[in-house]
Amino acid sequence: MGILYVVATPIGNLEDITLRAIRILQQVSLIAAEDTRHAQILKKQFGLSAPLTSYYEHNKTIKNNIILKALREGDVALISDAGTPAISDPGVEIVRLARDNGFGVCPIAGPSALSAAISVCGIAAPYFLFLGFLPNQTKKRKTIWQRLHSEEAATIFFESPHSLLNTLNEMAQELGPSRFVVILRELTKHFEEIWQGDIADAITWAKDKKGEIVIVLSPTKTTPGIVTDQSLAILKEMKKAGLGAKKTADKAAEQTGLSKKELYRQYLSLQ
């Protein structure tokens, strides 16, 4: 009985692959890949000899049986186009089927756009809410925006470059233009960019941007009384714009939910 290895692969920079991932990919008898063209790059780079089979959303029904059959004869590695399989990528169904059929399932941890975004967004929140890719249907999106009006979590979702402006405009309309966001573009790649500010400014920034996008939306309110990296960034930006201490404290309080008194004190400490 074989083991299904769920293997995380680089989201951009090939040096991010783990030594364990390379070892597993070298020893399995089959690699099921969301994009076999991308997998060929890994095969060449790391000297992998296992045959490839495609596994993506529109052929998973057929390929599930092929993978289960392969597991009866040996180990199989599941990889996505980039990052960790089954996180907004194919993999959930075959993981469940493998376990239901008595096969071992083993995660080979590594690169993930989700964890990378959380680690550098600088937003302090009691917890994070991950939405993956937003639905296309207007009604479903409306429901999501309504929930996020009062969400205490920092919310993370993926977005394609051609939909970024439309999503930001929706967010400005539904959540208000002053809500704080961090946008991460092309993580770990040559043109990696991390931008932060309010939604209104994000719309201007995003007009000519391309590449893979992760958006982190701040909670409606941050923890009371605590000045975070997010609120400090807001204070610094307002100070650069020439706003006085009182106006800055008032405006920052609206955006962060922190006390005007604490923000005013923190502004003065920036002098």
Rosetta silent file (secondary structure, phi, psi, omega in degrees, C-alpha in Angstrom):
SEQUENCE: MGILYVVATPIGNLEDITLRAIRILQQVSLIAAEDTRHAQILKKQFGLSAPLTSYYEHNKTIKNNIILKALREGDVALISDAGTPAISDPGVEIVRLARDNGFGVCPIAGPSALSAAISVCGIAAPYFLFLGFLPNQTKKRKTIWQRLHSEEAATIFFESPHSLLNTLNEMAQELGPSRFVVILRELTKHFEEIWQGDIADAITWAKDKKGEIVIVLSPTKTTPGIVTDQSLAILKEMKKAGLGAKKTADKAAEQTGLSKKELYRQYLSLQ
SCORE:     score description
SCORE:     0.000 S_00000001
   1 L     0.000  124.837 -177.773    0.000    0.000    0.000 S_00000001
   2 L   -84.887  175.791  177.900    1.456    3.270   -1.100 S_00000001
   3 E  -116.996  136.141  172.655    1.410    6.723    0.474 S_00000001
   4 E   -90.932  113.372  177.706   -0.015    9.848   -1.116 S_00000001
   5 E   -94.451  123.268  177.045    2.450   12.653   -0.441 S_00000001
   6 E   -95.886  103.050 -166.115    0.946   16.152   -0.652 S_00000001
   7 E  -106.114  123.260  174.713    4.039   18.111   -1.629 S_00000001
   8 L   -78.364  133.507  178.595    4.421   21.887   -1.439 S_00000001
   9 E  -123.286  162.696 -173.994    6.453   23.339   -4.312 S_00000001
  10 L   -55.604  143.083  175.442    7.838   26.855   -4.875 S_00000001
  11 L   -88.820   -3.955  178.596    5.404   29.693   -5.583 S_00000001
  12 L  -171.839  -71.512 -177.668    8.093   31.448   -7.590 S_00000001
  13 L   -76.481  119.182 -176.862   11.695   31.074   -6.504 S_00000001
  14 H   -63.888  -21.159  179.657   12.859   27.483   -7.058 S_00000001
  15 H   -69.698  -10.748 -178.723   15.299   27.785   -4.146 S_00000001
  16 H   -80.049   -8.120  179.148   12.329   27.695   -1.764 S_00000001
  17 L   -66.719  145.161 -178.423   11.759   23.967   -2.270 S_00000001
  18 L   -87.162  157.818  176.941   12.643   21.879    0.793 S_00000001
  19 H   -61.535  -37.151  179.729   15.223   19.114    0.899 S_00000001
  20 H   -66.072  -40.332  178.920   12.505   16.721    2.017 S_00000001
  21 H   -61.248  -42.627  178.676   10.291   17.660   -0.937 S_00000001
  22 H   -61.552  -44.886 -179.332   13.137   16.926   -3.362 S_00000001
  23 H   -61.022  -45.478 -179.001   13.788   13.557   -1.722 S_00000001
  24 H   -64.651  -44.131 -179.656   10.129   12.535   -1.858 S_00000001
  25 H   -64.653  -27.448  178.197    9.726   13.644   -5.480 S_00000001
  26 H   -77.606  -23.602 -172.841   12.822   11.617   -6.379 S_00000001
  27 H  -104.679  -14.201 -178.501   11.546    8.406   -4.780 S_00000001
  28 L   -72.996  162.037 -179.679    7.826    8.251   -5.697 S_00000001
  29 L   -92.877  -12.271  179.613    6.605    6.149   -8.601 S_00000001
  30 E  -155.385  140.968  174.159    4.208    8.803   -9.956 S_00000001
  31 E  -116.085  118.773  176.132    3.804   12.580   -9.720 S_00000001
  32 E   -95.519  115.869 -170.808    0.278   13.947  -10.138 S_00000001
  33 E  -122.066  137.689  176.631    0.643   17.580  -11.181 S_00000001
  34 L   -61.334  -38.686  179.274   -1.875   20.356  -11.689 S_00000001
  35 L  -133.118  104.858 -176.227    0.250   21.664  -14.571 S_00000001
  36 H   -66.724  -25.494  177.440    2.602   19.113  -16.132 S_00000001
  37 H   -65.974  -42.618  177.397    4.434   21.864  -18.039 S_00000001
  38 H   -68.085  -37.420  179.367    5.398   23.512  -14.770 S_00000001
  39 H   -63.834  -30.970  177.912    6.256   20.120  -13.291 S_00000001
  40 H   -62.042  -32.730  177.210    8.696   19.527  -16.154 S_00000001
  41 H   -64.089  -44.081  177.465   10.695   22.511  -14.880 S_00000001
  42 H   -63.579  -41.937  179.983   10.958   20.858  -11.473 S_00000001
  43 H   -58.589  -45.417 -178.362   11.916   17.526  -13.073 S_00000001
  44 H   -68.586  -43.336 -175.756   14.749   19.132  -14.996 S_00000001
  45 H   -66.082  -38.070 -172.101   15.939   21.308  -12.105 S_00000001
  46 H  -115.363   13.050  174.522   16.039   18.541   -9.492 S_00000001
  47 L    63.820   44.141 -178.855   16.697   15.440  -11.609 S_00000001
  48 L   -86.418  140.169 -177.394   13.315   13.790  -11.081 S_00000001
  49 L  -114.472  -10.435 -176.969   12.612   10.598  -12.997 S_00000001
  50 L   -64.607  142.969  176.186    9.054    9.684  -11.954 S_00000001
  51 L   -66.882  156.844 -179.722    6.421    9.864  -14.716 S_00000001
  52 E  -107.596  146.544  166.603    3.885   12.673  -14.647 S_00000001
  53 E  -135.013  142.348 -179.961    0.119   12.595  -14.860 S_00000001
  54 E   -76.280  146.800  176.070   -2.065   15.691  -14.929 S_00000001
  55 L  -147.753  103.088 -179.611   -4.491   16.310  -12.091 S_00000001
  56 L  -141.735  179.968 -169.201   -6.669   19.416  -12.224 S_00000001
  57 L   -55.771  -39.715 -171.634  -10.247   20.479  -11.618 S_00000001
  58 L   -90.638   -4.647  175.718  -11.707   19.321  -14.935 S_00000001
  59 L  -124.897    9.005 -173.139  -10.121   15.860  -15.125 S_00000001
  60 H   -64.688  -30.623 -179.462  -10.015   14.873  -11.450 S_00000001
  61 H   -61.874  -43.453  178.101  -12.959   12.456  -11.740 S_00000001
  62 H   -72.209  -43.367 -173.933  -11.049   10.346  -14.264 S_00000001
  63 H   -74.538  -21.190  176.967   -7.645   10.795  -12.638 S_00000001
  64 H   -55.881  -45.401 -179.335   -8.822    9.864   -9.142 S_00000001
  65 H   -66.985  -37.100  178.732   -9.057    6.210  -10.200 S_00000001
  66 H   -63.994  -42.258 -179.445   -5.685    6.333  -11.938 S_00000001
  67 H   -69.151  -41.125  178.059   -4.022    7.697   -8.801 S_00000001
  68 H   -61.814  -39.213  177.635   -5.743    5.169   -6.538 S_00000001
  69 H   -64.257  -41.462  179.192   -4.547    2.373   -8.817 S_00000001
  70 H   -64.827  -33.304  179.759   -0.998    3.772   -8.691 S_00000001
  71 H   -68.438  -23.962  177.188   -1.156    3.876   -4.896 S_00000001
  72 L   -71.126  -18.155 -176.268   -1.805    0.143   -4.831 S_00000001
  73 L  -110.907  -15.402 -177.762    1.597   -0.319   -6.455 S_00000001
  74 L   176.867 -170.719 -178.229    3.681    2.448   -4.874 S_00000001
  75 L   -85.962  148.860  179.526    3.904    5.994   -3.561 S_00000001
  76 E  -128.982  139.613  174.253    2.437    9.000   -5.374 S_00000001
  77 E  -106.712  134.125  175.630    3.259   12.696   -4.995 S_00000001
  78 E  -107.494  123.986  176.949    0.566   15.329   -5.530 S_00000001
  79 E  -129.833  150.906  175.696    1.766   18.801   -6.504 S_00000001
  80 L   -99.709 -177.419  178.301   -0.076   21.927   -7.598 S_00000001
  81 L   -59.218  -38.554  178.587    1.025   24.566  -10.067 S_00000001
  82 L  -164.937  144.352  177.504    2.696   26.381   -7.161 S_00000001
  83 E    85.425 -152.421 -174.417    2.515   26.281   -3.384 S_00000001
  84 L   -98.050  123.235  179.340    0.656   23.750   -1.278 S_00000001
  85 L   -57.509  153.310  176.225   -1.946   21.484   -2.951 S_00000001
  86 L    73.908    4.828  171.460   -5.574   21.584   -1.766 S_00000001
  87 L  -110.192   93.869 -173.211   -5.320   25.238   -0.678 S_00000001
  88 L    58.573   24.427  176.611   -7.356   26.911   -3.432 S_00000001
  89 L  -139.919  162.639  178.466   -5.847   24.275   -5.730 S_00000001
  90 L   -58.800  150.592  175.513   -6.906   20.720   -6.688 S_00000001
  91 L   146.762  -28.154 -175.898   -6.260   18.000   -4.141 S_00000001
  92 H   -57.542  -44.864 -174.352   -9.030   17.891   -1.542 S_00000001
  93 H   -68.576  -44.127 -178.052  -10.945   15.080   -3.258 S_00000001
  94 H   -70.830  -31.410  174.951   -8.031   12.748   -3.921 S_00000001
  95 H   -61.954  -45.771  179.641   -6.739   13.248   -0.364 S_00000001
  96 H   -64.757  -44.718 -178.717  -10.123   12.170    0.998 S_00000001
  97 H   -64.357  -40.060  179.437  -10.415    9.236   -1.413 S_00000001
  98 H   -61.904  -45.103  179.713   -6.905    8.009   -0.633 S_00000001
  99 H   -66.459  -41.600  179.238   -7.624    8.012    3.084 S_00000001
 100 H   -62.084  -28.002 -179.039  -11.049    6.403    2.609 S_00000001
 101 L   -94.517   12.674  172.897   -9.390    3.595    0.645 S_00000001
 102 L    87.470    5.947  178.701   -6.888    2.866    3.384 S_00000001
 103 L   -86.572  149.425  174.711   -3.831    4.634    1.923 S_00000001
 104 E   -73.648  146.814  175.271   -1.589    6.839    4.014 S_00000001
 105 E  -126.150  125.920 -173.094   -1.635   10.576    3.311 S_00000001
 106 E  -129.395  121.808  176.942    1.439   12.593    4.290 S_00000001
 107 E   -79.852  133.306  172.923    1.905   16.387    4.041 S_00000001
 108 E  -109.087   93.683 -171.001    5.303   17.614    2.864 S_00000001
 109 L   -66.312  154.347  179.699    5.146   21.162    4.182 S_00000001
 110 L   173.636 -142.395 -173.286    6.736   24.072    2.398 S_00000001
 111 L   -58.286  141.305  176.281    5.933   27.149    0.304 S_00000001
 112 L  -155.713  128.154  177.885    2.459   28.678    0.529 S_00000001
 113 H   -62.537  -31.293 -179.511    1.276   32.086   -0.655 S_00000001
 114 H   -63.781  -55.424 -178.103   -1.108   32.108    2.315 S_00000001
 115 H   -67.502  -33.894  177.785    1.520   31.731    5.033 S_00000001
 116 H   -62.460  -42.822 -179.726    3.937   33.998    3.165 S_00000001
 117 H   -65.761  -43.535  179.636    1.335   36.789    3.063 S_00000001
 118 H   -61.054  -39.091 -173.474    0.456   36.415    6.745 S_00000001
 119 H   -68.131  -24.951 -175.473    4.118   36.541    7.754 S_00000001
 120 H  -119.764    4.157 -177.349    4.824   39.918    6.129 S_00000001
 121 L   -74.223  -25.021  178.054    1.489   41.767    6.131 S_00000001
 122 L    71.575   17.430  179.655    2.154   43.380    9.510 S_00000001
 123 L   -99.555  121.261  177.345   -1.515   43.284   10.498 S_00000001
 124 L   -87.500  124.911 -179.167   -2.189   42.354   14.121 S_00000001
 125 L  -150.753  153.536  179.531   -5.445   40.459   14.501 S_00000001
 126 L   -64.414  -27.147  176.811   -6.838   37.814   16.875 S_00000001
 127 L  -164.060  170.783 -178.726   -7.120   35.392   13.965 S_00000001
 128 E  -115.853  144.429  176.403   -7.076   35.168   10.153 S_00000001
 129 E  -115.688  121.422 -178.831   -9.900   34.322    7.768 S_00000001
 130 E  -105.844  124.896 -176.760   -8.887   32.755    4.431 S_00000001
 131 E  -107.369   -5.777 -175.729  -11.347   33.007    1.541 S_00000001
 132 E    65.287 -140.402  173.985   -9.251   31.657   -1.341 S_00000001
 133 E   -86.606  136.493  178.972  -10.464   33.094   -4.643 S_00000001
 134 L   -67.951  148.318  177.625  -13.666   35.117   -4.394 S_00000001
 135 L   -66.730  157.873  178.567  -16.706   33.722   -6.242 S_00000001
 136 L   -81.510  -26.032 -174.636  -17.681   35.289   -9.563 S_00000001
 137 L   -70.315  130.294 -177.178  -21.380   35.558   -8.726 S_00000001
 138 H   -57.910  -42.382 -177.358  -22.429   39.051   -7.642 S_00000001
 139 H   -63.286  -42.400 -179.898  -24.873   37.774   -5.013 S_00000001
 140 H   -67.695  -38.505  178.096  -22.253   35.590   -3.318 S_00000001
 141 H   -65.136  -39.695  178.956  -19.714   38.399   -3.342 S_00000001
 142 H   -59.003  -42.315  179.298  -22.287   40.743   -1.813 S_00000001
 143 H   -62.057  -40.131  179.116  -22.789   38.285    1.044 S_00000001
 144 H   -64.296  -46.757 -179.943  -19.036   38.178    1.661 S_00000001
 145 H   -60.573  -39.385  179.302  -18.715   41.965    1.758 S_00000001
 146 H   -62.441  -40.029  178.063  -21.604   42.176    4.211 S_00000001
 147 H   -64.713  -39.657 -174.244  -19.878   39.730    6.526 S_00000001
 148 H   -73.836  -10.043  175.290  -16.601   41.626    6.349 S_00000001
 149 L   -55.904  -38.261 -174.632  -18.271   44.825    7.565 S_00000001
 150 L  -122.766   19.730 -176.700  -17.911   43.589   11.138 S_00000001
 151 L   -74.232  128.265  179.342  -15.240   40.892   10.810 S_00000001
 152 L   -86.724  -11.030  178.862  -12.650   40.921   13.606 S_00000001
 153 L   -86.256  154.462  164.942  -10.239   38.724   11.647 S_00000001
 154 E   -76.676  130.960 -172.856   -7.719   39.859    9.108 S_00000001
 155 E  -106.402  131.546 -177.565   -9.107   38.486    5.830 S_00000001
 156 E  -119.432  133.519  173.321   -6.903   36.980    3.142 S_00000001
 157 E  -149.623  157.810  178.784   -7.887   36.136   -0.402 S_00000001
 158 E   -92.320  152.140  177.500   -6.280   35.536   -3.775 S_00000001
 159 E  -147.028  144.866  176.191   -7.030   37.624   -6.834 S_00000001
 160 L   -85.551  150.395 -175.265   -6.116   37.487  -10.504 S_00000001
 161 H   -60.709  -34.343 -177.592   -4.524   40.613  -11.998 S_00000001
 162 H   -74.511  -13.681  178.594   -7.330   41.218  -14.520 S_00000001
 163 H  -105.925   -4.265 -172.205   -9.920   41.269  -11.701 S_00000001
 164 H   -59.115  -49.620 -177.592   -7.926   43.265   -9.153 S_00000001
 165 H   -62.834  -42.006  179.190   -9.300   46.725   -9.982 S_00000001
 166 H   -61.156  -42.686  179.729  -12.871   45.514  -10.077 S_00000001
 167 H   -65.640  -42.863  179.288  -12.478   43.854   -6.676 S_00000001
 168 H   -64.081  -38.508  177.110  -10.881   46.930   -5.129 S_00000001
 169 H   -64.953  -39.706  175.159  -13.681   49.136   -6.451 S_00000001
 170 H   -61.506  -44.563 -178.884  -16.228   46.741   -4.940 S_00000001
 171 H   -62.228  -41.143  178.751  -14.379   46.832   -1.640 S_00000001
 172 H   -62.363  -40.864 -178.632  -14.342   50.636   -1.631 S_00000001
 173 H   -71.316  -42.458 -173.160  -18.069   50.729   -2.275 S_00000001
 174 H   -87.221  -32.948 -174.059  -19.038   47.977    0.162 S_00000001
 175 H  -111.507  -12.010 -177.977  -16.484   48.403    2.962 S_00000001
 176 L   100.803  140.689 -175.078  -15.484   52.047    2.615 S_00000001
 177 L   -71.060  -13.367 -175.605  -12.469   53.590    0.874 S_00000001
 178 L   -95.554    1.009  179.428  -10.487   54.090    4.092 S_00000001
 179 L   -65.534  138.097 -175.865  -10.223   50.400    5.089 S_00000001
 180 E   -82.324  135.230  177.099   -6.579   49.334    5.352 S_00000001
 181 E  -135.726  153.891  168.445   -5.228   46.655    3.002 S_00000001
 182 E  -119.309  128.654 -179.890   -1.924   45.017    2.193 S_00000001
 183 E  -116.164  125.230 -177.704   -1.502   43.794   -1.382 S_00000001
 184 E  -113.462  122.632 -174.637    1.245   41.319   -2.178 S_00000001
 185 E  -118.367  133.406  175.001    2.174   40.855   -5.827 S_00000001
 186 L    54.751   49.326 -178.611    4.384   38.178   -7.376 S_00000001
 187 L   -55.488  132.921  178.937    5.548   36.770   -4.029 S_00000001
 188 L    70.309    0.981 -178.648    9.102   35.316   -4.098 S_00000001
 189 L   -97.066  176.139 -173.498    9.508   36.279   -7.759 S_00000001
 190 L   -59.755  -38.464 -177.062   11.817   38.833   -9.364 S_00000001
 191 L  -101.964   31.569  178.321    9.230   41.640   -9.369 S_00000001
 192 L   -53.567  138.379 -179.318    7.864   40.940   -5.884 S_00000001
 193 E  -146.706  134.574  176.343    6.045   43.933   -4.432 S_00000001
 194 E  -122.975  116.972 -176.107    4.305   44.525   -1.106 S_00000001
 195 E  -117.725  144.039  176.133    2.049   47.563   -0.949 S_00000001
 196 E  -138.416  149.817  179.616    0.005   48.891    1.968 S_00000001
 197 E   159.856 -168.874  179.007   -2.513   51.684    2.411 S_00000001
 198 E   -85.244  167.486 -173.851   -6.211   52.355    2.249 S_00000001
 199 H   -62.751  -37.244 -179.972   -8.474   50.946   -0.445 S_00000001
 200 H   -58.885  -45.774  178.795   -8.873   54.293   -2.193 S_00000001
 201 H   -70.876  -30.663  178.633   -5.118   54.590   -2.734 S_00000001
 202 H   -62.367  -35.759  179.811   -4.913   50.917   -3.667 S_00000001
 203 H   -61.937  -41.965  177.220   -7.204   51.567   -6.625 S_00000001
 204 H   -66.543  -44.197 -178.478   -4.764   54.148   -7.985 S_00000001
 205 H   -62.611  -36.056 -169.064   -1.758   51.919   -7.323 S_00000001
 206 H   -82.436   -4.349 -170.548   -3.286   48.855   -8.990 S_00000001
 207 H   -60.706  -31.223 -177.725   -4.103   50.364  -12.386 S_00000001
 208 H  -119.857   22.828 -175.007   -1.022   49.048  -14.174 S_00000001
 209 L   -92.799  142.891  178.033   -0.178   46.028  -12.002 S_00000001
 210 L  -128.914  169.298  175.025    0.161   42.470  -13.279 S_00000001
 211 L   103.676  177.477 -179.224    0.995   39.108  -11.755 S_00000001
 212 L   -72.212  137.046 -171.389   -0.316   36.870   -8.986 S_00000001
 213 E  -124.262  137.301  167.562   -2.032   38.794   -6.198 S_00000001
 214 E  -122.815  131.957  178.670   -2.740   38.182   -2.497 S_00000001
 215 E  -114.031  132.255  172.778   -4.874   40.719   -0.605 S_00000001
 216 E  -116.322  117.261 -178.979   -4.929   41.032    3.186 S_00000001
 217 E   -99.409  130.274 -178.504   -7.820   43.129    4.482 S_00000001
 218 L   -68.204  156.776  173.928   -7.535   44.562    7.982 S_00000001
 219 L   -62.437  163.271  175.361  -10.181   43.812   10.612 S_00000001
 220 L   -58.002  -42.672  176.581  -12.932   46.347   11.116 S_00000001
 221 L  -136.601  141.039  173.857  -11.238   47.213   14.390 S_00000001
 222 L   -86.129  174.745 -177.372   -7.862   46.247   15.754 S_00000001
 223 L   -59.292  125.171 -176.114   -7.337   45.283   19.372 S_00000001
 224 L   -55.574  135.537  173.495   -8.359   48.288   21.514 S_00000001
 225 L    82.722   -5.471 -177.811   -5.516   50.315   22.979 S_00000001
 226 L  -109.786  120.724  176.015   -2.760   48.596   21.011 S_00000001
 227 L   -85.787  117.892 -175.396   -0.926   50.518   18.305 S_00000001
 228 L   -98.965  175.780  174.301    0.083   47.979   15.660 S_00000001
 229 H   -57.667  -36.327  179.503    2.443   48.101   12.684 S_00000001
 230 H   -61.263  -50.392 -176.906   -0.654   48.837   10.609 S_00000001
 231 H   -69.530  -33.331  175.418   -1.678   51.892   12.637 S_00000001
 232 H   -62.780  -40.423  178.629    1.911   53.147   12.810 S_00000001
 233 H   -62.911  -39.760  178.457    2.095   52.993    9.020 S_00000001
 234 H   -63.276  -44.959  179.473   -1.120   55.020    8.791 S_00000001
 235 H   -60.681  -43.118 -178.869    0.241   57.652   11.197 S_00000001
 236 H   -64.715  -40.559  179.476    3.494   57.935    9.246 S_00000001
 237 H   -64.647  -41.720  179.895    1.684   58.346    5.931 S_00000001
 238 H   -68.267  -36.208  177.192   -0.569   61.079    7.344 S_00000001
 239 H   -63.727  -42.610  177.447    2.416   62.829    8.880 S_00000001
 240 H   -61.601  -33.308 -179.384    4.157   62.803    5.476 S_00000001
 241 L   -77.091   -5.003  175.641    1.007   64.323    3.981 S_00000001
 242 L    90.484   10.996  177.997    1.302   67.230    6.420 S_00000001
 243 L   -74.292  142.897  177.975   -1.708   66.513    8.643 S_00000001
 244 L   -74.120  173.101 -175.124   -1.460   67.782   12.192 S_00000001
 245 H   -62.208  -44.938 -176.200   -1.579   65.578   15.258 S_00000001
 246 H   -66.968  -46.773  179.519   -5.255   66.096   16.080 S_00000001
 247 H   -63.678  -39.135  178.804   -6.523   65.549   12.537 S_00000001
 248 H   -63.171  -45.790 -179.928   -4.275   62.529   12.155 S_00000001
 249 H   -61.234  -42.011  179.758   -5.515   60.998   15.406 S_00000001
 250 H   -62.686  -47.773 -176.261   -9.144   61.568   14.398 S_00000001
 251 H   -68.928  -41.801  179.929   -8.710   60.071   10.934 S_00000001
 252 H   -65.998  -34.283  178.190   -6.564   57.144   12.116 S_00000001
 253 H   -63.745  -37.579  178.135   -9.104   56.320   14.816 S_00000001
 254 H   -63.713  -37.539 -176.459  -11.800   55.983   12.148 S_00000001
 255 H   -79.593  -33.551 -170.649   -9.661   53.551   10.190 S_00000001
 256 H  -108.516  -21.163 -176.270   -8.298   51.428   13.018 S_00000001
 257 L    82.251    3.608  178.297  -10.814   51.601   15.857 S_00000001
 258 L   -81.397  165.433 -178.879   -8.060   52.659   18.274 S_00000001
 259 L   -72.234  141.887  178.068   -8.449   55.471   20.780 S_00000001
 260 H   -61.190  -37.886 -178.340   -7.757   59.012   19.567 S_00000001
 261 H   -61.542  -45.261 -179.281   -5.772   59.660   22.740 S_00000001
 262 H   -67.683  -40.592  178.976   -3.402   56.744   22.131 S_00000001
 263 H   -66.462  -38.568  177.737   -2.991   57.604   18.443 S_00000001
 264 H   -62.138  -44.275  178.637   -2.340   61.249   19.294 S_00000001
 265 H   -62.419  -42.126 -178.664    0.351   60.183   21.779 S_00000001
 266 H   -68.272  -36.261  177.236    1.920   57.874   19.231 S_00000001
 267 H   -60.127  -44.775 -179.317    1.889   60.596   16.561 S_00000001
 268 H   -63.873  -29.851  179.389    3.811   62.915   18.872 S_00000001
 269 H   -72.074  -15.575  177.904    6.394   60.194   19.460 S_00000001
 270 L   -81.729  -12.610 -176.151    7.117   60.225   15.705 S_00000001
 271 L   -61.223    0.000    0.000    8.244   63.870   15.836 S_00000001
